Structure formats: structure tokens, C-alpha cells
Amino acid sequence: MEDLQDFLKDKKYKKIKFKVLKTQHLLIKATINNVKGSFILDTGASNSCIGFESIRYFKLTTKTTKTTASGAGAIGMETLLSNNNILKLRRWSCSEFRLVIFDLTHINQALMQYKVNPIQGIIGADVLLHGKAIIDYYNHYLYLK
């Protein structure tokens, strides 16, 4: 019997390892504009995002927006947008990738209470939908096509 990995490989899916943190968040490594970072994989986040403090680090060009963000107990947070970025998760990539930029301080403070290293951003449902994602929670793999 063929296993999930072989089946998805035949369907041209790329396999990306993630780690489960003490907080039960899923940690995934990603590269934006050829710069590596640590991200939470969040199926409940509608958009992928990074914190304001990482704009220069990821070489982002930003523009203002009237849209506010909400989530993880915070609402009405000011945001910026960054278009035309290159996202890579191992061998899977997406060009012309859009990021929402907002204050991730509250998320990183919560992680630090558990002695977990801070993250630069969140990989959200926009990537999961675009990549036709399949998440193998048991074996800690994300598959993207």
C-alpha cells in the first residue's frame, strides 16, 4: 500500500517539515526575499504577515493601508502592505507574494513566557490555499503543490 508521502510526491507536492512548540504552535522556517526567518504556521490566520521590526530585515517595500488587523486577542491594529515578495518554504516557492505587516509584539511576548524564541511572522491561509496545502500533523509535515 502506498503511503501519504509517496502519493503526494507523485502529485508534485513539496514536503516541508515543521516543529511543534511547547505552546502547541507550529513553527516553520521560511525565506522571504532570500532572507531566512521563523514563522508560526497558522491555519486560522487569513493572511501571512510579519512584524514591523522585520521590514528592513526581509528587504520589504511597504505601502500604507486603511485596513486594520485583528487576532490573538487584539483588534484594530494598524497595518502596512508589502507586495511582490518571494516566499520560499524549502523547495516550494511563490513569487509576487503579499504580506500584511503589523505589530507582533503581543505574540512574541506570549511565546517568551514559555521560553520560546520570537518569530518574525505568520504563514497563513493565503499560502495554504494557494499551495493546496495538506498538513500531516502526526509526522509534522506540510505539503504544498
N, C-alpha and C positions, 0 to 999 in steps of 0.2 A: 504494500500500500504506500502510495506517495505521501510524503509529509508536507506540511504547510510551506516550509521554506522552499522545497523543490518546486512545488506547484506555483508559488508566486514568482520564483526566479524564471520559470518558463513563460510567465505572463509579463516579463520585463519589469518587475518590481525591484527596487533597490532596498536593501536591508540596512537599517540604521539602529545601532544599539543605544538604549537609554538606561539610566540608573534610577532606582527608586531611593529617594532621600528618606531620612529619619522622619520627615514631616509628611511622608507619603506623596510628595510631589514627584513628578517625573522630570529628571534632569537630562537634557540632551545637548550635545555640542553642535554648534553651527558656525558657519563662516558667512559674514556679510561683507561684501566688497573686499574679499581676500583677507579679512581680519577675523580671527577665531574668538568665540565667546561661549559663555554658558547660558543656557536658556531653560525655562520651565516649559514643558510640553503641556498645553492646557486646552483640552477639547471644548471647554466652556467659554474660552475667550474668542470673540468673533474675529478679531484682527490680531495679527502679530505686532509686537511693539517692543520698543527699547526705552530705557530711561534717558532723561535729559542729559545726564552726566556722560552718556556714551556717544553723543552726536559726533564729536571730533574723533573719538577712538575708532568708530566704524566709517569715517570719512563720508558722512551724510550731508546732502544738501537738503535744507528744510524750507517749508513754507508754512505760513500761519493758517489757521483754520478756526472757524467759529464752533466747530464740533467739540463737545466735551466728552470725556471718558468716564465710565463708571465700572466698578468691580472691586472685589475683595474688600468690601466694606466702605469704599469711598465712592462718592458721586460728584459730578460737576467739575472734574479735574480738567484743567486746560491742556490742550494738545497741540502738537505740530505734526505735519505730514512730511514724509520723505519718499519720493518716487524714484523709479529707475535704478533700484539697487539689485545686486546679485546675491542671492541666497544659495548656500550650498549646505547640504546635510550629507556628509560623506560623498558618495558618487552621484547623488540626486541634486539637481540644481534648478533654479527658477530665475530667469532674468526679468527685468522690468518689475521687480518686486517692490511692493509698497509697504511702508512701515508707519505705524502710529507711534508718536513719541510723547511720553507723559512721565510724571513723577512716580518712580518705582520705589521710593524710599520706604513706604509702609510695608511693601512686600519683603524687601531686604531686611528691614528691622525684625519682622516676624521670623525670617529664616535664621537670623543671628541669635535669636533667643534659643534656638535649638543647636547652636554652634555649627550652622550650615553656611558655607561660603556664599557671598552675594552672587546674584545673577545679573546679566546685562539686559535680559529681555525675556519675552514670552513668545513661543511659537504657537499660534492659534489655529482656529478652524479654517481660516482662509488658506493656509498651507495644506491642511489636511484634506480639504475639499479639492483643491487644485491637483494634489498628488494622489487622489483616490485612495486615501490612507486606510491601512489595515493595521491595527495595533494588537500585537501579541503580548498581553500583559504578563502572562506566565513566564515567558522566556525573555522578556524585556527587549523586544524589537518593535520598531516602527517600520512599516513597509510603505514606500511611496513609488508611484508609477510616473 
